[in-house]
Amino acid sequence: MCTNILESVAVEGSGKGARWFPLAQASVTYDHPQHLSVEHAVNIDFVDRSGGLDGRVGVELTLESARGLAGALLEAVAQAEAFEGYPSGPTASSTAASRAPDATHASAAASSGAS
């Protein structure tokens, strides 16, 4: 059964597949993987929409691995913000959110039947 779990966010960065390309979007789903041998996985797609199939890097992770990656990513960002002198404390996340690209939360639309 499909889960209809999808979160997307605009990103600014680079990805490497067959070549390096600019990233415009990252999508995170919890659904059937293409390669990993589990029923459902956390699937992350980094996308440059203008690059066709060569403009995509896909990752499939178990729930445990995804949680570990999320924790490591948050810790690395916190350390980088401290290194760069960004504010810390309860307002730091709202400051960081105002600097981040807008997120599109598609799970609500998916669960309401919109596509």
N, C-alpha and C positions, 0 to 999 in steps of 0.2 A: 504494500500500500504506500502510495506517495504521501509525504508529510506536509507538503506545501510550505515548508519553512524556508524562507529566503530573506536575507538582509543584503542590501547593496549600499555602497558608499563611493562617492567620487574620491579619487586619489590622485596624487601627483608623485611620480616616481618613474622607475625604469624596471623592465622585466627582461629576462633572457630565456628565449625558447630556441628556435633555430637561429635567431639573431637578437640583438638588443633592440628594444622598442619602448616608446613612452607609454606609461600606464595612465589610463583615464578612469578606470572603474575597478572595484573589487566586489565580488559577490560571494557570499557565504551561504551555503545551503546545508540542510541535513536531509539527505535522501539516499537513494541507491547509488553506490559508487560504480564506476566503470571498470576499475581494476582491482581495488582492495577487496579481499575475500571476507566481507562482513555484510550483513543485511542492509544496514544504513551507516553512513559515514558523514563527517563534517567535510564538505567539499568547498574548496576555495578556488575561485577563478579570478586571475588578474588579467585585465582585458585592455587592449587598444582596439577600439571598434573599427578603426580605419585599416587595421592590419589583416583582416580576414582570419583564417585559421592559424596563420603564423603569428598573429597578434594576441595570443592567449597562452597563459601558463596555468595549468590546473594542478591542484594538490588534493589528495584524499587522505583524511586522518581519522583514526579512531577517536571516540569521545575523550578518552584519557589523554591521548596525544594532543588533541585540540585544546583541552584545558591547560595542559603544560605549556603549549606554545603561547596561549593567551596570557598566562601568568608571566612567562619570560618576556614577551613583548611589552607588557605593561611595566615590568621592572626596568627593562632597558630604557624605555621612554622616560620613566621617572628619574633615572640616573642621568640621562642626557639633558633633561630639563634642569636638573640641579647643576650640571656641568656648565650649561649655557646661562645660568643665572635666572631662569624663569621662576616666578613666585611658587611657593609650596604651600601646603595646607588645604583647607576645604575649598578655597576659591580657585586653586590651581586647575582643577578639572574644568571649571566653567570657563576659565581663561583659555585653557587648551582647546576646549570645544569651540570657542569663538574664532580660534586660528585655523581649526580643521575645516576641510571641505564639508559641505552639507551632506548628511546621510539621508538616504532614501530607505525607509522602512517598508519593504514590500510585503512583509508577512501579513499585515492587516488587510491589504488589498487582496492577497492570495486567499486568505481565509474567508473573505466576504464574497469571493467568486469573481472579482475583477482580475483581468490579466493584462 
